Amino acid sequence: MAPENDLEKTICQILQEMLTLETISIDWSFAELGLNSVHMVRFNNRLKERLNRQIPITALFEYSTARTLAHYLSQPQGQTITHQAEQDLAKTRREQRAEARLASRQRPRR
């Protein structure tokens, strides 16, 4: 899924630059993208530089997709989504992707 707001776009741009990828879904986990601990430190440094704010490295592990990290970063300090909310959001997105795939298979071909 493509980025939906400026924060998601910024996160995806940084990842695309780091990993030399053309596109990144906001729902792909950082692990799925192949980020290791060294990548995560570099990613965190680039985020802090680009956004001009402090971001705990642990946030990248707790909010492990561009979508959930953007949501976390958009919250006022101290008001973050819970791990359960992140899991619920990820489940909803997986279900939406599955429905979209099913719908595309059911369309008549020309």
C-alpha angles and dihedrals in degrees: 000000000000123000113276102196141023095266093052089047091052093049092048092046091054091049092046091051092047096045098031092234125150097216137013127190115229088227098056112106119236087242090055088053089055099249112163126190093277091051090049092055091049091045091051092050092050092047092051091048096046095043095036094225141100116264120183111234088228089066089068090058096042095045098037104172131063089246097052093040091051090049090050092048092048092057121094110260110283095019108096136152116260125245089251091053089051091051091048091050092049091049091051091050092049090051091049091051091049091050091049091051091049092048092050090053092051095053113104113252120233 
